Amino acid sequence: MKKNYDLKSLKKKPGKVKIDPESVRIMISLKIDANNLADIKTEAERLGMPYQTLMNSILHRYVHGELIDKRDLKNLTA
């Protein structure tokens, strides 16, 4: 495997990828700490839902500003 690649020769494909976030789910690969995953699976089981659904919900709420860091909450109430 080369250490350096010449990316200047690559050509951009025309057009944009159009994704409707309301109707499409995209599979990704993600490395996550084993303890965090175990905790998420335990919580998902307690809630009676698949762990991937719980993770998607957590990400959705974070992106939309619905999750607040405990440290930020302390600053707001101090």
mmCIF file of the N, C-alpha and C atoms, coordinates in Angstrom:
data_MODEL
# 
_entry.id   MODEL 
# 
loop_
_atom_site.group_PDB 
_atom_site.id 
_atom_site.type_symbol 
_atom_site.label_atom_id 
_atom_site.label_alt_id 
_atom_site.label_comp_id 
_atom_site.label_asym_id 
_atom_site.label_entity_id 
_atom_site.label_seq_id 
_atom_site.pdbx_PDB_ins_code 
_atom_site.Cartn_x 
_atom_site.Cartn_y 
_atom_site.Cartn_z 
_atom_site.occupancy 
_atom_site.B_iso_or_equiv 
_atom_site.pdbx_formal_charge 
_atom_site.auth_seq_id 
_atom_site.auth_comp_id 
_atom_site.auth_asym_id 
_atom_site.auth_atom_id 
_atom_site.pdbx_PDB_model_num 
ATOM 1   N N  . MET A 1 1  ? 0.834   -1.173 0.000   1.00 0.00 ? 1  MET A N  1 
ATOM 2   C CA . MET A 1 1  ? 0.000   0.000  0.000   1.00 0.00 ? 1  MET A CA 1 
ATOM 3   C C  . MET A 1 1  ? 0.884   1.242  0.000   1.00 0.00 ? 1  MET A C  1 
ATOM 4   N N  . LYS A 1 2  ? 0.541   2.206  -0.828  1.00 0.00 ? 2  LYS A N  1 
ATOM 5   C CA . LYS A 1 2  ? 1.326   3.424  -0.912  1.00 0.00 ? 2  LYS A CA 1 
ATOM 6   C C  . LYS A 1 2  ? 1.174   4.256  0.350   1.00 0.00 ? 2  LYS A C  1 
ATOM 7   N N  . LYS A 1 3  ? 2.215   5.006  0.685   1.00 0.00 ? 3  LYS A N  1 
ATOM 8   C CA . LYS A 1 3  ? 2.127   5.927  1.815   1.00 0.00 ? 3  LYS A CA 1 
ATOM 9   C C  . LYS A 1 3  ? 1.450   7.226  1.407   1.00 0.00 ? 3  LYS A C  1 
ATOM 10  N N  . ASN A 1 4  ? 1.639   7.620  0.161   1.00 0.00 ? 4  ASN A N  1 
ATOM 11  C CA . ASN A 1 4  ? 1.045   8.862  -0.339  1.00 0.00 ? 4  ASN A CA 1 
ATOM 12  C C  . ASN A 1 4  ? 0.311   8.590  -1.641  1.00 0.00 ? 4  ASN A C  1 
ATOM 13  N N  . TYR A 1 5  ? -0.788  9.235  -1.834  1.00 0.00 ? 5  TYR A N  1 
ATOM 14  C CA . TYR A 1 5  ? -1.574  9.105  -3.049  1.00 0.00 ? 5  TYR A CA 1 
ATOM 15  C C  . TYR A 1 5  ? -1.726  10.474 -3.681  1.00 0.00 ? 5  TYR A C  1 
ATOM 16  N N  . ASP A 1 6  ? -1.711  10.536 -5.010  1.00 0.00 ? 6  ASP A N  1 
ATOM 17  C CA . ASP A 1 6  ? -1.917  11.782 -5.723  1.00 0.00 ? 6  ASP A CA 1 
ATOM 18  C C  . ASP A 1 6  ? -3.411  11.926 -6.000  1.00 0.00 ? 6  ASP A C  1 
ATOM 19  N N  . LEU A 1 7  ? -4.078  12.753 -5.215  1.00 0.00 ? 7  LEU A N  1 
ATOM 20  C CA . LEU A 1 7  ? -5.519  12.925 -5.348  1.00 0.00 ? 7  LEU A CA 1 
ATOM 21  C C  . LEU A 1 7  ? -5.896  13.986 -6.378  1.00 0.00 ? 7  LEU A C  1 
ATOM 22  N N  . LYS A 1 8  ? -4.907  14.690 -6.925  1.00 0.00 ? 8  LYS A N  1 
ATOM 23  C CA . LYS A 1 8  ? -5.180  15.735 -7.912  1.00 0.00 ? 8  LYS A CA 1 
ATOM 24  C C  . LYS A 1 8  ? -5.750  15.170 -9.201  1.00 0.00 ? 8  LYS A C  1 
ATOM 25  N N  . SER A 1 9  ? -5.452  13.916 -9.490  1.00 0.00 ? 9  SER A N  1 
ATOM 26  C CA . SER A 1 9  ? -5.904  13.311 -10.731 1.00 0.00 ? 9  SER A CA 1 
ATOM 27  C C  . SER A 1 9  ? -7.356  12.820 -10.658 1.00 0.00 ? 9  SER A C  1 
ATOM 28  N N  . LEU A 1 10 ? -7.941  12.822 -9.463  1.00 0.00 ? 10 LEU A N  1 
ATOM 29  C CA . LEU A 1 10 ? -9.327  12.377 -9.316  1.00 0.00 ? 10 LEU A CA 1 
ATOM 30  C C  . LEU A 1 10 ? -10.277 13.397 -9.921  1.00 0.00 ? 10 LEU A C  1 
ATOM 31  N N  . LYS A 1 11 ? -11.338 12.910 -10.527 1.00 0.00 ? 11 LYS A N  1 
ATOM 32  C CA . LYS A 1 11 ? -12.327 13.797 -11.131 1.00 0.00 ? 11 LYS A CA 1 
ATOM 33  C C  . LYS A 1 11 ? -13.615 13.745 -10.324 1.00 0.00 ? 11 LYS A C  1 
ATOM 34  N N  . LYS A 1 12 ? -14.214 14.910 -10.144 1.00 0.00 ? 12 LYS A N  1 
ATOM 35  C CA . LYS A 1 12 ? -15.464 14.998 -9.400  1.00 0.00 ? 12 LYS A CA 1 
ATOM 36  C C  . LYS A 1 12 ? -16.614 14.539 -10.284 1.00 0.00 ? 12 LYS A C  1 
ATOM 37  N N  . LYS A 1 13 ? -17.490 13.718 -9.718  1.00 0.00 ? 13 LYS A N  1 
ATOM 38  C CA . LYS A 1 13 ? -18.649 13.265 -10.458 1.00 0.00 ? 13 LYS A CA 1 
ATOM 39  C C  . LYS A 1 13 ? -19.691 14.374 -10.476 1.00 0.00 ? 13 LYS A C  1 
ATOM 40  N N  . PRO A 1 14 ? -20.393 14.525 -11.591 1.00 0.00 ? 14 PRO A N  1 
ATOM 41  C CA . PRO A 1 14 ? -21.403 15.585 -11.664 1.00 0.00 ? 14 PRO A CA 1 
ATOM 42  C C  . PRO A 1 14 ? -22.615 15.274 -10.788 1.00 0.00 ? 14 PRO A C  1 
ATOM 43  N N  . GLY A 1 15 ? -23.279 16.319 -10.340 1.00 0.00 ? 15 GLY A N  1 
ATOM 44  C CA . GLY A 1 15 ? -24.503 16.151 -9.556  1.00 0.00 ? 15 GLY A CA 1 
ATOM 45  C C  . GLY A 1 15 ? -24.231 15.956 -8.082  1.00 0.00 ? 15 GLY A C  1 
ATOM 46  N N  . LYS A 1 16 ? -25.298 15.990 -7.316  1.00 0.00 ? 16 LYS A N  1 
ATOM 47  C CA . LYS A 1 16 ? -25.213 15.812 -5.877  1.00 0.00 ? 16 LYS A CA 1 
ATOM 48  C C  . LYS A 1 16 ? -26.004 14.583 -5.473  1.00 0.00 ? 16 LYS A C  1 
ATOM 49  N N  . VAL A 1 17 ? -25.618 13.996 -4.372  1.00 0.00 ? 17 VAL A N  1 
ATOM 50  C CA . VAL A 1 17 ? -26.381 12.885 -3.818  1.00 0.00 ? 17 VAL A CA 1 
ATOM 51  C C  . VAL A 1 17 ? -27.563 13.501 -3.076  1.00 0.00 ? 17 VAL A C  1 
ATOM 52  N N  . LYS A 1 18 ? -28.748 13.100 -3.441  1.00 0.00 ? 18 LYS A N  1 
ATOM 53  C CA . LYS A 1 18 ? -29.946 13.643 -2.810  1.00 0.00 ? 18 LYS A CA 1 
ATOM 54  C C  . LYS A 1 18 ? -30.505 12.613 -1.843  1.00 0.00 ? 18 LYS A C  1 
ATOM 55  N N  . ILE A 1 19 ? -30.596 12.990 -0.589  1.00 0.00 ? 19 ILE A N  1 
ATOM 56  C CA . ILE A 1 19 ? -31.108 12.094 0.439   1.00 0.00 ? 19 ILE A CA 1 
ATOM 57  C C  . ILE A 1 19 ? -32.241 12.786 1.158   1.00 0.00 ? 19 ILE A C  1 
ATOM 58  N N  . ASP A 1 20 ? -33.387 12.140 1.191   1.00 0.00 ? 20 ASP A N  1 
ATOM 59  C CA . ASP A 1 20 ? -34.518 12.652 1.957   1.00 0.00 ? 20 ASP A CA 1 
ATOM 60  C C  . ASP A 1 20 ? -34.424 12.055 3.353   1.00 0.00 ? 20 ASP A C  1 
ATOM 61  N N  . PRO A 1 21 ? -34.016 12.847 4.351   1.00 0.00 ? 21 PRO A N  1 
ATOM 62  C CA . PRO A 1 21 ? -33.785 12.303 5.689   1.00 0.00 ? 21 PRO A CA 1 
ATOM 63  C C  . PRO A 1 21 ? -35.039 11.750 6.358   1.00 0.00 ? 21 PRO A C  1 
ATOM 64  N N  . GLU A 1 22 ? -36.205 12.110 5.838   1.00 0.00 ? 22 GLU A N  1 
ATOM 65  C CA . GLU A 1 22 ? -37.450 11.614 6.434   1.00 0.00 ? 22 GLU A CA 1 
ATOM 66  C C  . GLU A 1 22 ? -37.776 10.190 5.994   1.00 0.00 ? 22 GLU A C  1 
ATOM 67  N N  . SER A 1 23 ? -37.220 9.758  4.853   1.00 0.00 ? 23 SER A N  1 
ATOM 68  C CA . SER A 1 23 ? -37.618 8.460  4.331   1.00 0.00 ? 23 SER A CA 1 
ATOM 69  C C  . SER A 1 23 ? -36.485 7.453  4.166   1.00 0.00 ? 23 SER A C  1 
ATOM 70  N N  . VAL A 1 24 ? -35.259 7.868  4.430   1.00 0.00 ? 24 VAL A N  1 
ATOM 71  C CA . VAL A 1 24 ? -34.127 6.987  4.169   1.00 0.00 ? 24 VAL A CA 1 
ATOM 72  C C  . VAL A 1 24 ? -33.317 6.767  5.440   1.00 0.00 ? 24 VAL A C  1 
ATOM 73  N N  . ARG A 1 25 ? -32.939 5.536  5.663   1.00 0.00 ? 25 ARG A N  1 
ATOM 74  C CA . ARG A 1 25 ? -32.001 5.209  6.722   1.00 0.00 ? 25 ARG A CA 1 
ATOM 75  C C  . ARG A 1 25 ? -30.748 4.685  6.062   1.00 0.00 ? 25 ARG A C  1 
ATOM 76  N N  . ILE A 1 26 ? -29.616 5.131  6.548   1.00 0.00 ? 26 ILE A N  1 
ATOM 77  C CA . ILE A 1 26 ? -28.336 4.765  5.959   1.00 0.00 ? 26 ILE A CA 1 
ATOM 78  C C  . ILE A 1 26 ? -27.561 3.915  6.949   1.00 0.00 ? 26 ILE A C  1 
ATOM 79  N N  . MET A 1 27 ? -27.047 2.795  6.469   1.00 0.00 ? 27 MET A N  1 
ATOM 80  C CA . MET A 1 27 ? -26.236 1.937  7.315   1.00 0.00 ? 27 MET A CA 1 
ATOM 81  C C  . MET A 1 27 ? -24.840 2.540  7.425   1.00 0.00 ? 27 MET A C  1 
ATOM 82  N N  . ILE A 1 28 ? -24.324 2.606  8.652   1.00 0.00 ? 28 ILE A N  1 
ATOM 83  C CA . ILE A 1 28 ? -22.976 3.103  8.879   1.00 0.00 ? 28 ILE A CA 1 
ATOM 84  C C  . ILE A 1 28 ? -22.219 2.097  9.732   1.00 0.00 ? 28 ILE A C  1 
ATOM 85  N N  . SER A 1 29 ? -20.928 2.248  9.738   1.00 0.00 ? 29 SER A N  1 
ATOM 86  C CA . SER A 1 29 ? -20.082 1.451  10.612  1.00 0.00 ? 29 SER A CA 1 
ATOM 87  C C  . SER A 1 29 ? -19.522 2.398  11.657  1.00 0.00 ? 29 SER A C  1 
ATOM 88  N N  . LEU A 1 30 ? -19.585 1.999  12.912  1.00 0.00 ? 30 LEU A N  1 
ATOM 89  C CA . LEU A 1 30 ? -19.204 2.886  13.999  1.00 0.00 ? 30 LEU A CA 1 
ATOM 90  C C  . LEU A 1 30 ? -18.479 2.093  15.068  1.00 0.00 ? 30 LEU A C  1 
ATOM 91  N N  . LYS A 1 31 ? -17.338 2.594  15.500  1.00 0.00 ? 31 LYS A N  1 
ATOM 92  C CA . LYS A 1 31 ? -16.640 1.968  16.622  1.00 0.00 ? 31 LYS A CA 1 
ATOM 93  C C  . LYS A 1 31 ? -17.101 2.666  17.888  1.00 0.00 ? 31 LYS A C  1 
ATOM 94  N N  . ILE A 1 32 ? -17.516 1.889  18.871  1.00 0.00 ? 32 ILE A N  1 
ATOM 95  C CA . ILE A 1 32 ? -18.027 2.436  20.118  1.00 0.00 ? 32 ILE A CA 1 
ATOM 96  C C  . ILE A 1 32 ? -17.408 1.651  21.269  1.00 0.00 ? 32 ILE A C  1 
ATOM 97  N N  . ASP A 1 33 ? -17.173 2.323  22.364  1.00 0.00 ? 33 ASP A N  1 
ATOM 98  C CA . ASP A 1 33 ? -16.608 1.683  23.545  1.00 0.00 ? 33 ASP A CA 1 
ATOM 99  C C  . ASP A 1 33 ? -17.528 0.535  23.991  1.00 0.00 ? 33 ASP A C  1 
ATOM 100 N N  . ALA A 1 34 ? -16.943 -0.601 24.296  1.00 0.00 ? 34 ALA A N  1 
ATOM 101 C CA . ALA A 1 34 ? -17.722 -1.799 24.656  1.00 0.00 ? 34 ALA A CA 1 
ATOM 102 C C  . ALA A 1 34 ? -18.615 -1.555 25.868  1.00 0.00 ? 34 ALA A C  1 
ATOM 103 N N  . ASN A 1 35 ? -18.116 -0.822 26.862  1.00 0.00 ? 35 ASN A N  1 
ATOM 104 C CA . ASN A 1 35 ? -18.933 -0.545 28.050  1.00 0.00 ? 35 ASN A CA 1 
ATOM 105 C C  . ASN A 1 35 ? -20.129 0.338  27.721  1.00 0.00 ? 35 ASN A C  1 
ATOM 106 N N  . ASN A 1 36 ? -19.926 1.325  26.847  1.00 0.00 ? 36 ASN A N  1 
ATOM 107 C CA . ASN A 1 36 ? -21.042 2.182  26.448  1.00 0.00 ? 36 ASN A CA 1 
ATOM 108 C C  . ASN A 1 36 ? -22.100 1.386  25.695  1.00 0.00 ? 36 ASN A C  1 
ATOM 109 N N  . LEU A 1 37 ? -21.660 0.512  24.801  1.00 0.00 ? 37 LEU A N  1 
ATOM 110 C CA . LEU A 1 37 ? -22.604 -0.307 24.047  1.00 0.00 ? 37 LEU A CA 1 
ATOM 111 C C  . LEU A 1 37 ? -23.381 -1.227 24.981  1.00 0.00 ? 37 LEU A C  1 
ATOM 112 N N  . ALA A 1 38 ? -22.694 -1.829 25.937  1.00 0.00 ? 38 ALA A N  1 
ATOM 113 C CA . ALA A 1 38 ? -23.374 -2.705 26.904  1.00 0.00 ? 38 ALA A CA 1 
ATOM 114 C C  . ALA A 1 38 ? -24.417 -1.921 27.687  1.00 0.00 ? 38 ALA A C  1 
ATOM 115 N N  . ASP A 1 39 ? -24.078 -0.697 28.102  1.00 0.00 ? 39 ASP A N  1 
ATOM 116 C CA . ASP A 1 39 ? -25.034 0.133  28.841  1.00 0.00 ? 39 ASP A CA 1 
ATOM 117 C C  . ASP A 1 39 ? -26.242 0.497  27.980  1.00 0.00 ? 39 ASP A C  1 
ATOM 118 N N  . ILE A 1 40 ? -25.995 0.812  26.705  1.00 0.00 ? 40 ILE A N  1 
ATOM 119 C CA . ILE A 1 40 ? -27.095 1.147  25.797  1.00 0.00 ? 40 ILE A CA 1 
ATOM 120 C C  . ILE A 1 40 ? -27.986 -0.064 25.576  1.00 0.00 ? 40 ILE A C  1 
ATOM 121 N N  . LYS A 1 41 ? -27.381 -1.236 25.397  1.00 0.00 ? 41 LYS A N  1 
ATOM 122 C CA . LYS A 1 41 ? -28.186 -2.448 25.206  1.00 0.00 ? 41 LYS A CA 1 
ATOM 123 C C  . LYS A 1 41 ? -29.017 -2.763 26.450  1.00 0.00 ? 41 LYS A C  1 
ATOM 124 N N  . THR A 1 42 ? -28.440 -2.564 27.627  1.00 0.00 ? 42 THR A N  1 
ATOM 125 C CA . THR A 1 42 ? -29.165 -2.804 28.871  1.00 0.00 ? 42 THR A CA 1 
ATOM 126 C C  . THR A 1 42 ? -30.349 -1.854 28.985  1.00 0.00 ? 42 THR A C  1 
ATOM 127 N N  . GLU A 1 43 ? -30.114 -0.576 28.686  1.00 0.00 ? 43 GLU A N  1 
ATOM 128 C CA . GLU A 1 43 ? -31.193 0.417  28.766  1.00 0.00 ? 43 GLU A CA 1 
ATOM 129 C C  . GLU A 1 43 ? -32.274 0.142  27.723  1.00 0.00 ? 43 GLU A C  1 
ATOM 130 N N  . ALA A 1 44 ? -31.867 -0.253 26.520  1.00 0.00 ? 44 ALA A N  1 
ATOM 131 C CA . ALA A 1 44 ? -32.837 -0.577 25.474  1.00 0.00 ? 44 ALA A CA 1 
ATOM 132 C C  . ALA A 1 44 ? -33.691 -1.768 25.878  1.00 0.00 ? 44 ALA A C  1 
ATOM 133 N N  . GLU A 1 45 ? -33.073 -2.758 26.475  1.00 0.00 ? 45 GLU A N  1 
ATOM 134 C CA . GLU A 1 45 ? -33.823 -3.922 26.939  1.00 0.00 ? 45 GLU A CA 1 
ATOM 135 C C  . GLU A 1 45 ? -34.825 -3.519 28.023  1.00 0.00 ? 45 GLU A C  1 
ATOM 136 N N  . ARG A 1 46 ? -34.388 -2.641 28.932  1.00 0.00 ? 46 ARG A N  1 
ATOM 137 C CA . ARG A 1 46 ? -35.279 -2.159 29.992  1.00 0.00 ? 46 ARG A CA 1 
ATOM 138 C C  . ARG A 1 46 ? -36.482 -1.415 29.406  1.00 0.00 ? 46 ARG A C  1 
ATOM 139 N N  . LEU A 1 47 ? -36.243 -0.677 28.324  1.00 0.00 ? 47 LEU A N  1 
ATOM 140 C CA . LEU A 1 47 ? -37.310 0.075  27.676  1.00 0.00 ? 47 LEU A CA 1 
ATOM 141 C C  . LEU A 1 47 ? -38.126 -0.773 26.708  1.00 0.00 ? 47 LEU A C  1 
ATOM 142 N N  . GLY A 1 48 ? -37.641 -1.982 26.416  1.00 0.00 ? 48 GLY A N  1 
ATOM 143 C CA . GLY A 1 48 ? -38.360 -2.875 25.502  1.00 0.00 ? 48 GLY A CA 1 
ATOM 144 C C  . GLY A 1 48 ? -38.228 -2.472 24.044  1.00 0.00 ? 48 GLY A C  1 
ATOM 145 N N  . MET A 1 49 ? -37.048 -2.014 23.669  1.00 0.00 ? 49 MET A N  1 
ATOM 146 C CA . MET A 1 49 ? -36.844 -1.610 22.280  1.00 0.00 ? 49 MET A CA 1 
ATOM 147 C C  . MET A 1 49 ? -35.490 -2.107 21.795  1.00 0.00 ? 49 MET A C  1 
ATOM 148 N N  . PRO A 1 50 ? -35.295 -2.200 20.473  1.00 0.00 ? 50 PRO A N  1 
ATOM 149 C CA . PRO A 1 50 ? -33.983 -2.575 19.943  1.00 0.00 ? 50 PRO A CA 1 
ATOM 150 C C  . PRO A 1 50 ? -32.948 -1.496 20.272  1.00 0.00 ? 50 PRO A C  1 
ATOM 151 N N  . TYR A 1 51 ? -31.709 -1.919 20.516  1.00 0.00 ? 51 TYR A N  1 
ATOM 152 C CA . TYR A 1 51 ? -30.692 -0.948 20.920  1.00 0.00 ? 51 TYR A CA 1 
ATOM 153 C C  . TYR A 1 51 ? -30.367 0.045  19.815  1.00 0.00 ? 51 TYR A C  1 
ATOM 154 N N  . GLN A 1 52 ? -30.470 -0.382 18.537  1.00 0.00 ? 52 GLN A N  1 
ATOM 155 C CA . GLN A 1 52 ? -30.192 0.554  17.447  1.00 0.00 ? 52 GLN A CA 1 
ATOM 156 C C  . GLN A 1 52 ? -31.243 1.661  17.403  1.00 0.00 ? 52 GLN A C  1 
ATOM 157 N N  . THR A 1 53 ? -32.482 1.320  17.730  1.00 0.00 ? 53 THR A N  1 
ATOM 158 C CA . THR A 1 53 ? -33.551 2.318  17.777  1.00 0.00 ? 53 THR A CA 1 
ATOM 159 C C  . THR A 1 53 ? -33.272 3.331  18.879  1.00 0.00 ? 53 THR A C  1 
ATOM 160 N N  . LEU A 1 54 ? -32.814 2.851  20.026  1.00 0.00 ? 54 LEU A N  1 
ATOM 161 C CA . LEU A 1 54 ? -32.467 3.744  21.125  1.00 0.00 ? 54 LEU A CA 1 
ATOM 162 C C  . LEU A 1 54 ? -31.308 4.648  20.727  1.00 0.00 ? 54 LEU A C  1 
ATOM 163 N N  . MET A 1 55 ? -30.279 4.086  20.105  1.00 0.00 ? 55 MET A N  1 
ATOM 164 C CA . MET A 1 55 ? -29.139 4.901  19.681  1.00 0.00 ? 55 MET A CA 1 
ATOM 165 C C  . MET A 1 55 ? -29.571 5.957  18.675  1.00 0.00 ? 55 MET A C  1 
ATOM 166 N N  . ASN A 1 56 ? -30.433 5.596  17.734  1.00 0.00 ? 56 ASN A N  1 
ATOM 167 C CA . ASN A 1 56 ? -30.927 6.553  16.745  1.00 0.00 ? 56 ASN A CA 1 
ATOM 168 C C  . ASN A 1 56 ? -31.721 7.659  17.438  1.00 0.00 ? 56 ASN A C  1 
ATOM 169 N N  . SER A 1 57 ? -32.505 7.298  18.429  1.00 0.00 ? 57 SER A N  1 
ATOM 170 C CA . SER A 1 57 ? -33.284 8.283  19.181  1.00 0.00 ? 57 SER A CA 1 
ATOM 171 C C  . SER A 1 57 ? -32.368 9.254  19.925  1.00 0.00 ? 57 SER A C  1 
ATOM 172 N N  . ILE A 1 58 ? -31.325 8.725  20.548  1.00 0.00 ? 58 ILE A N  1 
ATOM 173 C CA . ILE A 1 58 ? -30.371 9.563  21.278  1.00 0.00 ? 58 ILE A CA 1 
ATOM 174 C C  . ILE A 1 58 ? -29.687 10.537 20.322  1.00 0.00 ? 58 ILE A C  1 
ATOM 175 N N  . LEU A 1 59 ? -29.239 10.033 19.177  1.00 0.00 ? 59 LEU A N  1 
ATOM 176 C CA . LEU A 1 59 ? -28.590 10.897 18.192  1.00 0.00 ? 59 LEU A CA 1 
ATOM 177 C C  . LEU A 1 59 ? -29.548 11.959 17.672  1.00 0.00 ? 59 LEU A C  1 
ATOM 178 N N  . HIS A 1 60 ? -30.772 11.571 17.395  1.00 0.00 ? 60 HIS A N  1 
ATOM 179 C CA . HIS A 1 60 ? -31.785 12.513 16.898  1.00 0.00 ? 60 HIS A CA 1 
ATOM 180 C C  . HIS A 1 60 ? -32.028 13.629 17.905  1.00 0.00 ? 60 HIS A C  1 
ATOM 181 N N  . ARG A 1 61 ? -32.196 13.262 19.157  1.00 0.00 ? 61 ARG A N  1 
ATOM 182 C CA . ARG A 1 61 ? -32.448 14.273 20.188  1.00 0.00 ? 61 ARG A CA 1 
ATOM 183 C C  . ARG A 1 61 ? -31.243 15.174 20.392  1.00 0.00 ? 61 ARG A C  1 
ATOM 184 N N  . TYR A 1 62 ? -30.034 14.633 20.296  1.00 0.00 ? 62 TYR A N  1 
ATOM 185 C CA . TYR A 1 62 ? -28.831 15.445 20.436  1.00 0.00 ? 62 TYR A CA 1 
ATOM 186 C C  . TYR A 1 62 ? -28.727 16.459 19.301  1.00 0.00 ? 62 TYR A C  1 
ATOM 187 N N  . VAL A 1 63 ? -28.910 15.981 18.076  1.00 0.00 ? 63 VAL A N  1 
ATOM 188 C CA . VAL A 1 63 ? -28.786 16.849 16.903  1.00 0.00 ? 63 VAL A CA 1 
ATOM 189 C C  . VAL A 1 63 ? -29.815 17.985 16.944  1.00 0.00 ? 63 VAL A C  1 
ATOM 190 N N  . HIS A 1 64 ? -30.992 17.705 17.488  1.00 0.00 ? 64 HIS A N  1 
ATOM 191 C CA . HIS A 1 64 ? -32.049 18.716 17.542  1.00 0.00 ? 64 HIS A CA 1 
ATOM 192 C C  . HIS A 1 64 ? -32.062 19.501 18.853  1.00 0.00 ? 64 HIS A C  1 
ATOM 193 N N  . GLY A 1 65 ? -30.993 19.390 19.624  1.00 0.00 ? 65 GLY A N  1 
ATOM 194 C CA . GLY A 1 65 ? -30.856 20.196 20.831  1.00 0.00 ? 65 GLY A CA 1 
ATOM 195 C C  . GLY A 1 65 ? -31.760 19.795 21.977  1.00 0.00 ? 65 GLY A C  1 
ATOM 196 N N  . GLU A 1 66 ? -32.249 18.576 21.969  1.00 0.00 ? 66 GLU A N  1 
ATOM 197 C CA . GLU A 1 66 ? -33.145 18.117 23.020  1.00 0.00 ? 66 GLU A CA 1 
ATOM 198 C C  . GLU A 1 66 ? -32.425 17.429 24.169  1.00 0.00 ? 66 GLU A C  1 
ATOM 199 N N  . LEU A 1 67 ? -31.131 17.148 24.003  1.00 0.00 ? 67 LEU A N  1 
ATOM 200 C CA . LEU A 1 67 ? -30.337 16.571 25.079  1.00 0.00 ? 67 LEU A CA 1 
ATOM 201 C C  . LEU A 1 67 ? -29.413 17.648 25.625  1.00 0.00 ? 67 LEU A C  1 
ATOM 202 N N  . ILE A 1 68 ? -29.328 17.745 26.936  1.00 0.00 ? 68 ILE A N  1 
ATOM 203 C CA . ILE A 1 68 ? -28.499 18.746 27.578  1.00 0.00 ? 68 ILE A CA 1 
ATOM 204 C C  . ILE A 1 68 ? -27.433 18.042 28.400  1.00 0.00 ? 68 ILE A C  1 
ATOM 205 N N  . ASP A 1 69 ? -26.193 18.472 28.258  1.00 0.00 ? 69 ASP A N  1 
ATOM 206 C CA . ASP A 1 69 ? -25.084 17.946 29.045  1.00 0.00 ? 69 ASP A CA 1 
ATOM 207 C C  . ASP A 1 69 ? -25.307 18.324 30.511  1.00 0.00 ? 69 ASP A C  1 
ATOM 208 N N  . LYS A 1 70 ? -25.091 17.399 31.418  1.00 0.00 ? 70 LYS A N  1 
ATOM 209 C CA . LYS A 1 70 ? -25.283 17.673 32.852  1.00 0.00 ? 70 LYS A CA 1 
ATOM 210 C C  . LYS A 1 70 ? -24.449 18.858 33.317  1.00 0.00 ? 70 LYS A C  1 
ATOM 211 N N  . ARG A 1 71 ? -23.239 18.999 32.763  1.00 0.00 ? 71 ARG A N  1 
ATOM 212 C CA . ARG A 1 71 ? -22.382 20.129 33.150  1.00 0.00 ? 71 ARG A CA 1 
ATOM 213 C C  . ARG A 1 71 ? -22.998 21.448 32.712  1.00 0.00 ? 71 ARG A C  1 
ATOM 214 N N  . ASP A 1 72 ? -23.620 21.471 31.529  1.00 0.00 ? 72 ASP A N  1 
ATOM 215 C CA . ASP A 1 72 ? -24.282 22.684 31.057  1.00 0.00 ? 72 ASP A CA 1 
ATOM 216 C C  . ASP A 1 72 ? -25.496 23.009 31.920  1.00 0.00 ? 72 ASP A C  1 
ATOM 217 N N  . LEU A 1 73 ? -26.198 21.967 32.350  1.00 0.00 ? 73 LEU A N  1 
ATOM 218 C CA . LEU A 1 73 ? -27.369 22.162 33.196  1.00 0.00 ? 73 LEU A CA 1 
ATOM 219 C C  . LEU A 1 73 ? -26.982 22.790 34.523  1.00 0.00 ? 73 LEU A C  1 
ATOM 220 N N  . LYS A 1 74 ? -25.852 22.359 35.096  1.00 0.00 ? 74 LYS A N  1 
ATOM 221 C CA . LYS A 1 74 ? -25.360 22.936 36.357  1.00 0.00 ? 74 LYS A CA 1 
ATOM 222 C C  . LYS A 1 74 ? -25.059 24.414 36.158  1.00 0.00 ? 74 LYS A C  1 
ATOM 223 N N  . ASN A 1 75 ? -24.473 24.770 35.017  1.00 0.00 ? 75 ASN A N  1 
ATOM 224 C CA . ASN A 1 75 ? -24.145 26.169 34.740  1.00 0.00 ? 75 ASN A CA 1 
ATOM 225 C C  . ASN A 1 75 ? -25.407 27.023 34.595  1.00 0.00 ? 75 ASN A C  1 
ATOM 226 N N  . LEU A 1 76 ? -26.474 26.435 34.038  1.00 0.00 ? 76 LEU A N  1 
ATOM 227 C CA . LEU A 1 76 ? -27.714 27.175 33.860  1.00 0.00 ? 76 LEU A CA 1 
ATOM 228 C C  . LEU A 1 76 ? -28.435 27.433 35.174  1.00 0.00 ? 76 LEU A C  1 
ATOM 229 N N  . THR A 1 77 ? -28.311 26.493 36.115  1.00 0.00 ? 77 THR A N  1 
ATOM 230 C CA . THR A 1 77 ? -29.028 26.617 37.374  1.00 0.00 ? 77 THR A CA 1 
ATOM 231 C C  . THR A 1 77 ? -28.210 27.306 38.464  1.00 0.00 ? 77 THR A C  1 
ATOM 232 N N  . ALA A 1 78 ? -26.932 27.540 38.197  1.00 0.00 ? 78 ALA A N  1 
ATOM 233 C CA . ALA A 1 78 ? -26.057 28.154 39.228  1.00 0.00 ? 78 ALA A CA 1 
ATOM 234 C C  . ALA A 1 78 ? -26.230 29.654 39.269  1.00 0.00 ? 78 ALA A C  1 
# 
